[in-house]
């Protein structure tokens, strides 16, 4: 755009106007329009302007100088303060999040606050930024949010205030999402998967929430525990946070009871959890609540009679792949099994429950476990030869016995002699590769029990996504509600990712491909209306482009194409 002085010779004389030239996108050419009408030359002279043409040529020159300075300022601003790069990989999460129509409910919740920003917009922006570039909240505000295509309208202080509010109401937020998801993608709670993990905090002192306990990373830092519940199709339906010093085992009861009441889940559900949550109290609670259960049980800790049954070759059937290779061997039995519990008066009692038990032998697992046993045996032999201390044996201590002897080799209270425990070694090698599954559902087939339990890896993958891909740990926030708000953001990012993976894409792609797309799909602005696609080509992006009919593989992207992505509906 530029200014010039236009002189029109009319009947009354020469008429002066300042015109501006500009680019007309419809004509794809330069066009002109009047910027300011000045008047006739003789009339301007009568007003005291001796040479109107020269006078207004100087004014045009000043206007063009101001325009050039403005352009330079805009250019300098773009270089120093605003990156041309835009992170666009969050658009599938945005599409799903907005299609669930949770905004109206969160907006109603916000009416009880005096916030000057929109809580749903803040929540959404934090979910998207977590998916495309997980980092601290301060870095997210300074470096990630400005790269999202749509600008945010809240300050850093408002971000922390909003996060604290979301944390204080996290159960309501999850309940709202569950209510809306259930309308569009109904949950299947015929059986539910449950597991726990914990997240460490790099702080010196504990508080009421961050407490020291058994860490999954074997760290000594204070931790916070999280219980996660999935439906039969591995869609998250609940999260519960608890102090790190609390036992995981009671959490399953609290979470399932709370979620069933909050989400009006009625009827029988089969609770699936690993052996770490398998205890008499959880089993009896499930039975009392009218639910079923499916746990794994350590073969090494079984009574002798049950171990003998597991190791007997009788009744095992081979399950092979298409090439005829053995995948695993499996057998089942139904019987009454005793469980000890303590009643309300503190008296120890025994109850017998009818259960199905499924024993599985996996040759690949056996090979792996035998290699580990051999490694521990060799370690024990080396430590024995070097007369190492008992504390140095670690896991290999189970394959040795420590016996005090005198100089003649007789038992004594003096010197300790280390002996290899051949019986323990033989037993460990015999049990290698075996698993046992315990369920209340005696009418389930053995293969159904096996495959239902093995879907538990999805919940472990969800934890791994939170910890690794979404960088949920360590957490540098201090307030309990703010910390909870942080984990709510991570939970909702996993929830929307799972909906995309299972409900939209039909479980055809692994989570790694989807999460990499979130982080890698980006573009850079090269002009006012044009962008270039910086994303590396991949099988996923080509097939995703075909499914959505969006130009995800195009090198040049227009503003309208990007807006179409952000408003796309699956």
RODO-2510 file (C-alpha; in nm, 4 decimals, decimal comma):
residues 570
     n   res          X          Y          Z
     1     x     0,0000     0,0000     0,0000
     2     x     0,1203     0,3543    -0,0833
     3     x    -0,0205     0,7106    -0,1062
     4     x    -0,0107     0,9505    -0,4027
     5     x    -0,1595     1,2889    -0,4981
     6     x    -0,4278     1,2722    -0,7683
     7     x    -0,4996     1,5825    -0,9808
     8     x    -0,8303     1,5874    -1,1758
     9     x    -0,8885     1,8613    -1,4376
    10     x    -1,2595     1,9487    -1,4086
    11     x    -1,4758     2,2368    -1,5409
    12     x    -1,4292     2,4385    -1,2218
    13     x    -1,0536     2,3807    -1,2206
    14     x    -0,7963     2,1314    -1,0889
    15     x    -0,9303     1,9126    -0,8088
    16     x    -0,6838     1,7520    -0,5623
    17     x    -0,7266     1,4192    -0,3714
    18     x    -0,4926     1,1916    -0,1794
    19     x    -0,5346     0,8348    -0,3033
    20     x    -0,4022     0,5064    -0,1623
    21     x    -0,3079     0,2021    -0,3661
    22     x    -0,3689    -0,1482    -0,2248
    23     x    -0,3780    -0,5122    -0,3337
    24     x    -0,7268    -0,6382    -0,4206
    25     x    -0,7360    -1,0203    -0,3618
    26     x    -1,0520    -1,0557    -0,5715
    27     x    -0,8993    -0,8933    -0,8781
    28     x    -0,5532    -1,0211    -0,7885
    29     x    -0,4134    -0,6846    -0,8861
    30     x    -0,3372    -0,3405    -0,7487
    31     x    -0,6389    -0,1109    -0,6974
    32     x    -0,6851     0,2510    -0,5836
    33     x    -0,9276     0,4298    -0,3540
    34     x    -0,9707     0,7800    -0,2205
    35     x    -0,8026     0,8391     0,1131
    36     x    -0,8758     1,2142     0,1542
    37     x    -1,0512     1,4786    -0,0609
    38     x    -0,8600     1,8140    -0,0566
    39     x    -1,0519     2,0536    -0,2875
    40     x    -0,9918     2,2785    -0,5883
    41     x    -0,6519     2,4447    -0,6290
    42     x    -0,7938     2,7992    -0,6527
    43     x    -1,0080     2,7462    -0,3404
    44     x    -0,7062     2,6201    -0,1475
    45     x    -0,5039     2,9234    -0,2612
    46     x    -0,7798     3,1508    -0,1336
    47     x    -0,7434     2,9786     0,2075
    48     x    -0,3789     3,0831     0,2186
    49     x    -0,1960     2,7841     0,0662
    50     x     0,0305     2,9491    -0,1933
    51     x     0,1212     2,6265    -0,3847
    52     x    -0,1357     2,3542    -0,2964
    53     x     0,0215     2,0913    -0,5270
    54     x     0,3667     2,1202    -0,3692
    55     x     0,2151     2,1472    -0,0197
    56     x     0,0138     1,8262    -0,0467
    57     x     0,2952     1,6399    -0,2229
    58     x     0,4924     1,6970     0,0962
    59     x     0,1981     1,5607     0,3013
    60     x     0,1835     1,2495     0,0797
    61     x     0,5565     1,1997     0,1347
    62     x     0,5055     1,2201     0,5121
    63     x     0,2215     0,9640     0,4930
    64     x     0,4417     0,7238     0,2961
    65     x     0,7247     0,7698     0,5477
    66     x     0,4868     0,6923     0,8353
    67     x     0,3609     0,3854     0,6478
    68     x     0,7176     0,2626     0,5900
    69     x     0,8026     0,3100     0,9589
    70     x     0,4867     0,1225     1,0622
    71     x     0,5753    -0,1675     0,8327
    72     x     0,9257    -0,1814     0,9756
    73     x     0,7903    -0,1839     1,3320
    74     x     0,5548    -0,4684     1,2446
    75     x     0,8411    -0,6586     1,0856
    76     x     1,0661    -0,6052     1,3885
    77     x     0,7839    -0,7137     1,6208
    78     x     0,7312    -1,0326     1,4234
    79     x     1,0999    -1,1211     1,4348
    80     x     1,1593    -1,0473     1,8006
    81     x     0,8340    -1,1329     1,9783
    82     x     0,6107    -1,3538     1,7648
    83     x     0,7219    -1,6816     1,6104
    84     x     0,5784    -1,7679     1,2681
    85     x     0,5538    -2,1341     1,3766
    86     x     0,2113    -2,2699     1,4706
    87     x     0,1519    -2,6038     1,6456
    88     x    -0,1531    -2,7600     1,4790
    89     x    -0,1386    -3,1241     1,5905
    90     x    -0,3957    -3,0667     1,8635
    91     x    -0,6817    -3,0162     1,6181
    92     x    -0,8233    -3,3749     1,6569
    93     x    -0,8408    -3,3229     2,0356
    94     x    -1,0079    -2,9847     1,9807
    95     x    -1,2627    -3,1427     1,7451
    96     x    -1,3522    -3,4132     1,9981
    97     x    -1,3479    -3,1806     2,2983
    98     x    -1,5872    -2,9328     2,1394
    99     x    -1,8136    -3,2040     1,9958
   100     x    -1,8764    -3,3366     2,3489
   101     x    -2,0456    -3,0054     2,4339
   102     x    -1,9126    -2,9881     2,7903
   103     x    -1,8592    -2,6123     2,7689
   104     x    -2,2156    -2,5226     2,8660
   105     x    -2,1882    -2,7180     3,1922
   106     x    -1,8467    -2,5800     3,2846
   107     x    -1,9714    -2,2288     3,2014
   108     x    -2,2573    -2,2849     3,4470
   109     x    -2,0081    -2,3959     3,7133
   110     x    -1,8089    -2,0789     3,6520
   111     x    -2,1030    -1,8578     3,7439
   112     x    -2,0189    -1,9326     4,1091
   113     x    -1,6763    -1,7669     4,0643
   114     x    -1,5601    -1,4125     3,9904
   115     x    -1,3131    -1,5140     3,7179
   116     x    -1,2687    -1,2635     3,4346
   117     x    -1,1653    -1,5392     3,1912
   118     x    -1,3427    -1,8447     3,0525
   119     x    -1,2575    -2,1604     3,2499
   120     x    -1,3427    -2,3986     2,9641
   121     x    -1,1136    -2,2080     2,7257
   122     x    -0,8331    -2,2237     2,9816
   123     x    -0,8922    -2,5958     3,0421
   124     x    -0,8959    -2,6674     2,6684
   125     x    -0,5799    -2,4668     2,5990
   126     x    -0,3922    -2,6518     2,8739
   127     x    -0,5059    -2,9914     2,7390
   128     x    -0,3945    -2,9028     2,3855
   129     x    -0,0602    -2,7572     2,4951
   130     x     0,0029    -3,0681     2,7098
   131     x    -0,0448    -3,2872     2,4030
   132     x     0,1729    -3,0869     2,1615
   133     x     0,4566    -2,9830     2,3933
   134     x     0,4421    -3,0882     2,7611
   135     x     0,6431    -2,8664     2,9957
   136     x     0,6050    -2,6528     3,3101
   137     x     0,3072    -2,4193     3,3404
   138     x     0,5269    -2,1062     3,3176
   139     x     0,7020    -2,2363     3,0049
   140     x     0,3674    -2,3455     2,8627
   141     x     0,2351    -1,9919     2,9023
   142     x     0,5465    -1,8227     2,7590
   143     x     0,6405    -2,0621     2,4783
   144     x     0,3649    -2,3107     2,3919
   145     x     0,0333    -2,1270     2,4169
   146     x     0,1542    -1,8482     2,1787
   147     x     0,2210    -2,1194     1,9174
   148     x    -0,1341    -2,2530     1,9231
   149     x    -0,3299    -2,1208     1,6284
   150     x    -0,5948    -1,9490     1,8371
   151     x    -0,4748    -1,6840     2,0865
   152     x    -0,5370    -1,7314     2,4595
   153     x    -0,7106    -1,4675     2,6661
   154     x    -0,5789    -1,5156     3,0165
   155     x    -0,2696    -1,4145     3,2117
   156     x    -0,0195    -1,6413     3,3882
   157     x    -0,1738    -1,5580     3,7259
   158     x    -0,5161    -1,6433     3,5877
   159     x    -0,3733    -1,9731     3,4564
   160     x    -0,2647    -2,0742     3,8073
   161     x    -0,5936    -1,9550     3,9600
   162     x    -0,7923    -2,1494     3,7011
   163     x    -0,5796    -2,4601     3,7489
   164     x    -0,6363    -2,4471     4,1248
   165     x    -1,0128    -2,4129     4,0713
   166     x    -1,0178    -2,7070     3,8280
   167     x    -0,8258    -2,9171     4,0801
   168     x    -1,0711    -2,8378     4,3572
   169     x    -1,3577    -2,9502     4,1319
   170     x    -1,1811    -3,2292     3,9408
   171     x    -1,4392    -3,4952     4,0255
   172     x    -1,7201    -3,2746     3,8910
   173     x    -1,5221    -3,2050     3,5718
   174     x    -1,4691    -3,5792     3,5138
   175     x    -1,8372    -3,6417     3,5880
   176     x    -1,9374    -3,3817     3,3247
   177     x    -1,7082    -3,5397     3,0648
   178     x    -1,8381    -3,8889     3,1466
   179     x    -2,1991    -3,7712     3,1162
   180     x    -2,1383    -3,6225     2,7707
   181     x    -1,9166    -3,9064     2,6461
   182     x    -2,1736    -4,1649     2,7514
   183     x    -2,4304    -3,9966     2,5260
   184     x    -2,2058    -4,0166     2,2198
   185     x    -1,9821    -4,3162     2,2918
   186     x    -2,1631    -4,5253     2,5583
   187     x    -1,9374    -4,6784     2,8235
   188     x    -1,9279    -5,0555     2,8621
   189     x    -1,8962    -5,1296     3,2344
   190     x    -1,9646    -5,5012     3,2083
   191     x    -1,6083    -5,5241     3,3297
   192     x    -1,3728    -5,2483     3,4415
   193     x    -0,9942    -5,2311     3,4603
   194     x    -0,8231    -5,0770     3,7588
   195     x    -0,4633    -5,0078     3,8562
   196     x    -0,2590    -4,7610     4,0611
   197     x     0,0659    -4,5740     4,0150
   198     x     0,2440    -4,2840     4,1825
   199     x     0,4225    -3,9643     4,0839
   200     x     0,7267    -3,8246     4,2623
   201     x     0,7950    -3,4655     4,3675
   202     x     1,1456    -3,3239     4,3938
   203     x     1,0937    -3,1607     4,7333
   204     x     1,2716    -3,2038     5,0656
   205     x     0,9760    -3,2105     5,3043
   206     x     0,6499    -3,3996     5,3009
   207     x     0,3092    -3,2368     5,3449
   208     x    -0,0403    -3,3773     5,3994
   209     x    -0,0750    -3,4746     5,0303
   210     x     0,2794    -3,5498     4,9134
   211     x     0,3961    -3,8308     5,1384
   212     x     0,6837    -4,0760     5,1231
   213     x     0,5862    -4,4296     5,0263
   214     x     0,6836    -4,7165     4,7940
   215     x     0,7717    -4,5416     4,4657
   216     x     0,7345    -4,7067     4,1246
   217     x     1,0690    -4,5459     4,0298
   218     x     1,2353    -4,6569     4,3572
   219     x     1,2949    -4,2928     4,4520
   220     x     1,3037    -4,1504     4,8037
   221     x     1,1081    -3,8348     4,7146
   222     x     0,7537    -3,7703     4,8452
   223     x     0,4882    -3,9114     4,6127
   224     x     0,1189    -3,8821     4,5266
   225     x    -0,0795    -4,1926     4,4306
   226     x    -0,3269    -4,2182     4,1430
   227     x    -0,5904    -4,4832     4,0787
   228     x    -0,7208    -4,5129     3,7220
   229     x    -1,0356    -4,6936     3,6080
   230     x    -1,1084    -4,7985     3,2457
   231     x    -1,4218    -4,9448     3,0926
   232     x    -1,4337    -5,2697     2,8940
   233     x    -1,3101    -5,0888     2,5803
   234     x    -1,0190    -4,9278     2,7672
   235     x    -1,1763    -4,5801     2,7792
   236     x    -1,0894    -4,3977     3,1053
   237     x    -1,3927    -4,3408     3,3269
   238     x    -1,2348    -4,2304     3,6522
   239     x    -0,9310    -4,1032     3,8378
   240     x    -0,8656    -4,0819     4,2106
   241     x    -0,5698    -3,9112     4,3779
   242     x    -0,4549    -4,0023     4,7278
   243     x    -0,1557    -3,9313     4,9563
   244     x     0,1537    -4,1337     4,8659
   245     x     0,1773    -4,2975     5,2078
   246     x    -0,1625    -4,4685     5,1738
   247     x    -0,1910    -4,8305     5,0631
   248     x    -0,3059    -4,8935     4,7063
   249     x    -0,5304    -5,1859     4,7996
   250     x    -0,8213    -4,9922     4,9597
   251     x    -0,8194    -4,7387     4,6739
   252     x    -0,9867    -4,9777     4,4322
   253     x    -1,2889    -5,0012     4,6649
   254     x    -1,3143    -4,6233     4,7132
   255     x    -1,2775    -4,5378     4,3447
   256     x    -1,5170    -4,7972     4,2078
   257     x    -1,7858    -4,7183     4,4678
   258     x    -1,7517    -4,3447     4,4073
   259     x    -1,7551    -4,3718     4,0286
   260     x    -2,0498    -4,6074     4,0195
   261     x    -2,2554    -4,3701     4,2338
   262     x    -2,1430    -4,0536     4,0497
   263     x    -2,2041    -4,1985     3,7038
   264     x    -2,5146    -4,4023     3,7847
   265     x    -2,3407    -4,7278     3,6908
   266     x    -2,5776    -5,0028     3,7958
   267     x    -2,5645    -5,3766     3,7580
   268     x    -2,2734    -5,6129     3,7925
   269     x    -1,9266    -5,5123     3,6853
   270     x    -1,6219    -5,7393     3,6811
   271     x    -1,3257    -5,5676     3,8433
   272     x    -0,9980    -5,6539     3,6691
   273     x    -0,6738    -5,5728     3,8513
   274     x    -0,3232    -5,7130     3,8914
   275     x    -0,1946    -5,9210     4,1828
   276     x    -0,0758    -5,6077     4,3673
   277     x    -0,4423    -5,5226     4,4405
   278     x    -0,5475    -5,8793     4,5087
   279     x    -0,6473    -5,9116     4,8751
   280     x    -0,9314    -6,0711     5,0706
   281     x    -1,0876    -5,7323     5,1547
   282     x    -1,1121    -5,6283     4,7873
   283     x    -1,2521    -5,9655     4,6811
   284     x    -1,5130    -5,9723     4,9581
   285     x    -1,6057    -5,6088     4,8932
   286     x    -1,6676    -5,6865     4,5256
   287     x    -1,8899    -5,9819     4,6204
   288     x    -2,0793    -5,7739     4,8797
   289     x    -2,1370    -5,4992     4,6165
   290     x    -2,2805    -5,7534     4,3731
   291     x    -1,9769    -5,7277     4,1450
   292     x    -1,7334    -5,9835     4,0099
   293     x    -1,3554    -5,9863     4,0038
   294     x    -1,0624    -6,1083     3,7969
   295     x    -0,7167    -6,0970     3,9528
   296     x    -0,3824    -6,2551     3,8865
   297     x    -0,2218    -6,4519     4,1666
   298     x     0,1465    -6,5237     4,2265
   299     x     0,2124    -6,8933     4,1570
   300     x     0,5097    -6,8805     4,3964
   301     x     0,2830    -6,7856     4,6871
   302     x     0,0194    -7,0544     4,6273
   303     x    -0,0360    -7,3327     4,8810
   304     x     0,1520    -7,6537     4,7996
   305     x    -0,1593    -7,8365     4,6727
   306     x    -0,2409    -7,5561     4,4252
   307     x     0,1199    -7,5420     4,3041
   308     x     0,1067    -7,9148     4,2363
   309     x    -0,2123    -7,8656     4,0292
   310     x    -0,0492    -7,5867     3,8268
   311     x     0,2576    -7,8006     3,7486
   312     x     0,0626    -8,1143     3,6577
   313     x     0,0655    -8,1705     3,2819
   314     x    -0,2942    -8,2999     3,2921
   315     x    -0,5691    -8,1010     3,1140
   316     x    -0,3441    -7,8354     2,9567
   317     x    -0,4329    -7,7511     2,5978
   318     x    -0,1972    -7,5856     2,3525
   319     x    -0,2799    -7,2533     2,1881
   320     x    -0,0791    -7,1967     1,8694
   321     x    -0,0467    -6,9237     1,6086
   322     x    -0,1162    -6,9590     1,2362
   323     x     0,2348    -7,0984     1,1781
   324     x     0,1821    -7,3697     1,4362
   325     x     0,4159    -7,2161     1,6963
   326     x     0,3132    -7,2583     2,0608
   327     x     0,1862    -6,9326     2,2123
   328     x     0,0821    -7,0685     2,5513
   329     x    -0,0695    -7,3669     2,7327
   330     x    -0,3871    -7,3215     2,9389
   331     x    -0,6181    -7,5149     3,1741
   332     x    -0,8929    -7,4339     3,4232
   333     x    -1,0751    -7,5637     3,7283
   334     x    -1,3716    -7,4553     3,9422
   335     x    -1,3718    -7,5115     4,3181
   336     x    -1,4384    -7,3507     4,6564
   337     x    -1,1430    -7,1571     4,7968
   338     x    -1,0954    -7,0180     5,1496
   339     x    -1,0398    -6,6470     5,2286
   340     x    -0,9445    -6,5084     5,5686
   341     x    -1,0823    -6,1735     5,6815
   342     x    -1,1287    -5,9741     6,0014
   343     x    -1,4833    -5,8775     6,0966
   344     x    -1,5944    -5,5507     6,2613
   345     x    -1,5273    -5,6956     6,6071
   346     x    -1,1679    -5,7751     6,5101
   347     x    -1,2257    -6,1502     6,4958
   348     x    -1,0506    -6,3494     6,2223
   349     x    -1,2916    -6,5517     6,0083
   350     x    -1,2788    -6,7717     5,6995
   351     x    -1,5243    -6,7674     5,4104
   352     x    -1,5232    -7,0037     5,1109
   353     x    -1,5954    -6,8634     4,7635
   354     x    -1,6592    -7,0559     4,4450
   355     x    -1,4039    -6,9451     4,1849
   356     x    -1,2618    -7,0387     3,8505
   357     x    -0,8835    -7,0632     3,8374
   358     x    -0,7022    -7,0537     3,5058
   359     x    -0,3385    -7,1649     3,4853
   360     x    -0,1287    -7,0502     3,1879
   361     x     0,2205    -7,1529     3,0805
   362     x     0,3968    -6,9116     2,8444
   363     x     0,7237    -7,0452     2,6896
   364     x     0,8536    -6,6953     2,6099
   365     x     0,7907    -6,5819     2,9674
   366     x     0,9565    -6,9023     3,0958
   367     x     1,2685    -6,8301     2,8909
   368     x     1,2857    -6,4742     3,0189
   369     x     1,2326    -6,5734     3,3829
   370     x     1,4859    -6,8595     3,3659
   371     x     1,7466    -6,6198     3,2281
   372     x     1,6768    -6,3869     3,5205
   373     x     1,7026    -6,6771     3,7673
   374     x     2,0376    -6,7795     3,6145
   375     x     2,1635    -6,4225     3,6424
   376     x     2,0672    -6,4052     4,0100
   377     x     2,2259    -6,7450     4,0812
   378     x     2,5545    -6,6336     3,9217
   379     x     2,5420    -6,3112     4,1230
   380     x     2,4881    -6,5109     4,4442
   381     x     2,7827    -6,7402     4,3641
   382     x     3,0152    -6,4428     4,3018
   383     x     2,9057    -6,2700     4,6239
   384     x     2,9446    -6,5984     4,8139
   385     x     3,2976    -6,6435     4,6830
   386     x     3,3934    -6,2874     4,7782
   387     x     3,2384    -6,3248     5,1264
   388     x     3,0059    -6,0302     5,0654
   389     x     2,7690    -5,8947     5,3292
   390     x     2,4109    -6,0197     5,3428
   391     x     2,2789    -5,6745     5,2440
   392     x     2,4668    -5,6947     4,9106
   393     x     2,2747    -5,9992     4,7842
   394     x     1,9504    -5,8134     4,7050
   395     x     1,7042    -6,0284     4,5037
   396     x     1,9565    -6,3094     4,4735
   397     x     1,9294    -6,3708     4,8520
   398     x     1,6306    -6,6008     4,7908
   399     x     1,8670    -6,8566     4,6340
   400     x     2,1026    -6,8811     4,9317
   401     x     2,0803    -6,9618     5,3019
   402     x     2,2844    -6,7890     5,5713
   403     x     2,4034    -7,0276     5,8429
   404     x     2,6327    -6,9545     6,1376
   405     x     2,9135    -7,2154     6,1763
   406     x     3,2314    -7,2639     6,3825
   407     x     3,5780    -7,3672     6,2586
   408     x     3,4715    -7,7339     6,2433
   409     x     3,1685    -7,6500     6,0300
   410     x     2,9134    -7,6984     6,3054
   411     x     2,6285    -7,4526     6,3716
   412     x     2,7366    -7,1642     6,5864
   413     x     2,6538    -6,8042     6,6754
   414     x     2,9823    -6,6799     6,5291
   415     x     3,0856    -6,6794     6,1619
   416     x     2,8107    -6,6953     5,8965
   417     x     2,8428    -6,9470     5,6116
   418     x     2,6551    -6,8913     5,2850
   419     x     2,5078    -7,2000     5,1177
   420     x     2,3336    -7,2235     4,7804
   421     x     1,9668    -7,3146     4,8337
   422     x     1,9242    -7,5844     4,5691
   423     x     1,5641    -7,6505     4,6665
   424     x     1,4658    -7,2829     4,6145
   425     x     1,6525    -7,2780     4,2800
   426     x     1,4780    -7,5947     4,1599
   427     x     1,1358    -7,4630     4,2627
   428     x     1,1885    -7,1225     4,0951
   429     x     1,2967    -7,2875     3,7695
   430     x     0,9973    -7,5255     3,7780
   431     x     0,7496    -7,2376     3,8230
   432     x     0,9069    -7,0137     3,5549
   433     x     0,6589    -6,9153     3,2845
   434     x     0,3425    -6,9939     3,4839
   435     x     0,0626    -6,7503     3,5686
   436     x    -0,2614    -6,8026     3,7553
   437     x    -0,5824    -6,6041     3,7065
   438     x    -0,8611    -6,6051     3,9650
   439     x    -1,2168    -6,4999     3,8842
   440     x    -1,5619    -6,5109     4,0343
   441     x    -1,7052    -6,5607     3,6838
   442     x    -1,7157    -6,9385     3,6669
   443     x    -1,9058    -6,9319     3,3346
   444     x    -1,6303    -6,7390     3,1524
   445     x    -1,4195    -6,9599     2,9271
   446     x    -1,0496    -6,9929     3,0050
   447     x    -0,9524    -6,8049     2,6875
   448     x    -1,1965    -6,5229     2,7728
   449     x    -1,0425    -6,4951     3,1195
   450     x    -0,6939    -6,4884     2,9674
   451     x    -0,7687    -6,2199     2,7080
   452     x    -0,9774    -6,0075     2,9455
   453     x    -0,6942    -5,9931     3,1965
   454     x    -0,4314    -5,9201     2,9319
   455     x    -0,6194    -5,6072     2,8260
   456     x    -0,4958    -5,4676     3,1584
   457     x    -0,1813    -5,3597     2,9697
   458     x    -0,3880    -5,0720     2,8297
   459     x    -0,4133    -4,9121     3,1724
   460     x    -0,0383    -4,9512     3,2171
   461     x     0,0045    -4,7842     2,8778
   462     x    -0,2202    -4,4977     2,9921
   463     x     0,0074    -4,4434     3,2924
   464     x     0,3110    -4,4583     3,0637
   465     x     0,1544    -4,1972     2,8333
   466     x     0,0961    -3,9688     3,1327
   467     x     0,4457    -4,0127     3,2702
   468     x     0,6484    -4,0143     2,9482
   469     x     0,4557    -3,8640     2,6562
   470     x     0,2666    -3,6029     2,8608
   471     x     0,5557    -3,5479     3,1033
   472     x     0,3290    -3,5542     3,4103
   473     x     0,6277    -3,5971     3,6442
   474     x     0,8068    -3,4535     3,8300
   475     x     0,5576    -3,1897     3,9386
   476     x     0,6844    -2,8501     4,0529
   477     x     0,3496    -2,7136     4,1734
   478     x     0,2921    -2,6636     4,5467
   479     x    -0,0784    -2,6397     4,6345
   480     x    -0,2803    -2,9606     4,6532
   481     x    -0,5616    -2,8284     4,4305
   482     x    -0,3133    -2,6954     4,1726
   483     x    -0,1347    -3,0322     4,1671
   484     x    -0,4708    -3,2060     4,1254
   485     x    -0,5585    -2,9651     3,8437
   486     x    -0,2329    -3,0605     3,6689
   487     x    -0,3199    -3,4315     3,6855
   488     x    -0,6746    -3,3556     3,5668
   489     x    -0,5260    -3,1938     3,2529
   490     x    -0,3096    -3,5042     3,1946
   491     x    -0,6093    -3,7341     3,2540
   492     x    -0,8328    -3,5459     3,0076
   493     x    -0,5544    -3,5455     2,7464
   494     x    -0,5356    -3,9267     2,7789
   495     x    -0,9165    -3,9540     2,7732
   496     x    -0,9517    -3,7556     2,4479
   497     x    -0,6576    -3,9447     2,2947
   498     x    -0,8227    -4,2781     2,3764
   499     x    -1,1550    -4,1625     2,2280
   500     x    -0,9718    -4,0688     1,9090
   501     x    -0,7775    -4,3956     1,9041
   502     x    -1,0614    -4,6387     1,9812
   503     x    -1,3873    -4,4667     1,8858
   504     x    -1,2844    -4,2526     1,5865
   505     x    -0,9937    -4,4479     1,4362
   506     x    -1,1213    -4,7936     1,5337
   507     x    -0,8053    -4,9005     1,7216
   508     x    -0,6143    -4,9206     1,3912
   509     x    -0,3184    -4,7148     1,5124
   510     x    -0,0957    -4,7381     1,8165
   511     x    -0,0890    -4,4567     2,0698
   512     x     0,2716    -4,3769     1,9745
   513     x     0,1702    -4,2795     1,6179
   514     x    -0,1155    -4,0614     1,7420
   515     x     0,0897    -3,8849     2,0098
   516     x     0,3737    -3,8232     1,7631
   517     x     0,1227    -3,6600     1,5269
   518     x     0,0073    -3,4257     1,8044
   519     x     0,3650    -3,3092     1,8601
   520     x     0,4947    -3,3028     1,5039
   521     x     0,2126    -3,1540     1,2938
   522     x     0,3022    -2,7861     1,2598
   523     x     0,3213    -2,5059     1,0061
   524     x     0,5063    -2,1764     0,9612
   525     x     0,3536    -1,8544     0,8336
   526     x     0,5328    -1,7183     0,5277
   527     x     0,2871    -1,4418     0,4377
   528     x    -0,0314    -1,2887     0,5695
   529     x    -0,2499    -1,5712     0,4394
   530     x    -0,0092    -1,8526     0,3549
   531     x     0,1655    -2,1207     0,5623
   532     x     0,4061    -2,4013     0,4816
   533     x     0,3649    -2,7487     0,6334
   534     x     0,6772    -2,8458     0,8327
   535     x     0,5564    -3,1968     0,9225
   536     x     0,7587    -3,4987     0,8172
   537     x     0,5677    -3,7462     0,6011
   538     x     0,4565    -4,0770     0,7570
   539     x     0,2130    -4,3615     0,6964
   540     x    -0,0125    -4,2341     0,9754
   541     x    -0,0393    -3,8789     0,8434
   542     x    -0,1144    -4,0018     0,4895
   543     x    -0,3900    -4,2357     0,6073
   544     x    -0,5257    -3,9805     0,8543
   545     x    -0,5438    -3,7225     0,5730
   546     x    -0,7378    -3,9720     0,3630
   547     x    -0,9829    -4,0507     0,6454
   548     x    -1,0497    -3,6854     0,7282
   549     x    -1,0222    -3,5510     0,3707
   550     x    -0,8035    -3,2711     0,5057
   551     x    -0,4868    -3,1404     0,3335
   552     x    -0,2531    -3,2735     0,6043
   553     x     0,0157    -3,3708     0,3523
   554     x     0,0072    -3,0484     0,1439
   555     x     0,3199    -2,8310     0,1509
   556     x     0,1323    -2,5004     0,1198
   557     x    -0,1595    -2,4360     0,3550
   558     x    -0,3965    -2,1423     0,3472
   559     x    -0,5588    -1,9786     0,6461
   560     x    -0,8971    -2,1174     0,5429
   561     x    -0,7562    -2,4724     0,5224
   562     x    -0,6150    -2,4467     0,8750
   563     x    -0,9458    -2,3138     1,0053
   564     x    -1,1193    -2,6057     0,8353
   565     x    -0,8935    -2,8477     1,0266
   566     x    -0,9694    -2,6764     1,3567
   567     x    -1,3450    -2,6873     1,2946
   568     x    -1,3502    -3,0408     1,1486
   569     x    -1,5987    -3,2845     1,2976
   570     x    -1,5434    -3,6603     1,2976
***
